[in-house]
Amino acid sequence: MTPDDPPRRGEDEDGLSNLASAYQKAGPYIGASTTLVASVGLFAAAGWWIDRKVGTEKPWFLIAGSLLGMLGGFISFFRQVLGKQKK
């Protein structure tokens, strides 16, 4: 392919295919959603572990850990997503 040849079908200015370009644009959002899921899962697991160690009859630490993970995960998610849209 010489510099005078037109770009191949399915390539944009940077030489990326449409699929690669879509993944590149979606990457930050995929990372933000992974952070959200991971924070809820980790805090819920920590709450479950504390409940087992303390011996509580009801899963109060599991509930508190889940809520704390959701709060932190959503804050992180929206900071990442809204921060990308401002640029």
Contacts in CASP RR format, 6 or more apart in sequence:
PFRMAT RR
TARGET T0000
AUTHOR 0000-0000-0000
METHOD contacts of the structure
MODEL  1
MTPDDPPRRGEDEDGLSNLASAYQKAGPYIGASTTLVASVGLFAAAGWWI
DRKVGTEKPWFLIAGSLLGMLGGFISFFRQVLGKQKK
1 8 0 8 1.000
7 13 0 8 1.000
7 15 0 8 1.000
10 17 0 8 1.000
10 18 0 8 1.000
11 17 0 8 1.000
12 18 0 8 1.000
12 21 0 8 1.000
14 21 0 8 1.000
16 24 0 8 1.000
28 80 0 8 1.000
28 81 0 8 1.000
28 84 0 8 1.000
29 81 0 8 1.000
29 84 0 8 1.000
31 80 0 8 1.000
32 76 0 8 1.000
32 77 0 8 1.000
32 80 0 8 1.000
32 81 0 8 1.000
33 77 0 8 1.000
35 73 0 8 1.000
35 76 0 8 1.000
35 77 0 8 1.000
35 80 0 8 1.000
36 73 0 8 1.000
36 74 0 8 1.000
36 76 0 8 1.000
36 77 0 8 1.000
39 69 0 8 1.000
39 70 0 8 1.000
39 72 0 8 1.000
39 73 0 8 1.000
39 76 0 8 1.000
40 66 0 8 1.000
40 69 0 8 1.000
40 70 0 8 1.000
40 73 0 8 1.000
41 66 0 8 1.000
41 69 0 8 1.000
42 69 0 8 1.000
43 65 0 8 1.000
43 66 0 8 1.000
43 68 0 8 1.000
43 69 0 8 1.000
44 62 0 8 1.000
44 65 0 8 1.000
44 66 0 8 1.000
44 69 0 8 1.000
46 61 0 8 1.000
46 65 0 8 1.000
47 59 0 8 1.000
47 61 0 8 1.000
47 62 0 8 1.000
47 64 0 8 1.000
47 65 0 8 1.000
47 66 0 8 1.000
48 59 0 8 1.000
48 61 0 8 1.000
48 62 0 8 1.000
50 61 0 8 1.000
51 59 0 8 1.000
51 60 0 8 1.000
51 61 0 8 1.000
51 62 0 8 1.000
54 61 0 8 1.000
END
